[in-house]
Amino acid sequence: MTAAPKDVNRISEAYPYIRCKGAAEAIQYYIKVFDAKERFRLVEPDGRVGHAELEIGPIVLMLSDEYPEMNILSPLSIGGCSAALHLHVDNADDFAERAIAAGATMVNPPTDYFYGERSCKVRDPWGHEWMFGHEIEKVSHEEMQRRYDAMFK
């Protein structure tokens, strides 16, 4: 891998940014399920959330309402979700239960996987997919590849 030239700007941080049909309600959900802390939000006179930031563990999640006039749409409007947010947690089962109790739908139930993690996937009421996982075994990359290959035999 070649290093970037020294005169190139480097990435210092990265923030997931999601769009929600009903951002104000989504914020309350994320506070309840993930114990998120709201940093701030910008609200238009009609109540539409133009931008909000939540602290969820070590990340900052940015979100807004939809802006159809700018082609900024949520998974509910486009009929699917092309990405998932993965949270590494102490207990994936507990997080799944909390999310489901608050209105999420189970996509993949908690399962032990070949790569040494117990994980699951839920879809929140705004159509975003969240993966919760915790380590159950240290697995080297080589062993992970061996196990992965074995699944295709």
Beta strands, then each sheet from edge to edge (+ up, - down):
strand 1: 17-20
strand 2: 37-43
strand 3: 49-56
strand 4: 59-65
strand 5: 84-88
strand 6: 105-112
strand 7: 117-123
strand 8: 129-135
sheet 1: 1+ 4+ 3- 2+
sheet 2: 5+ 8+ 7- 6+
end
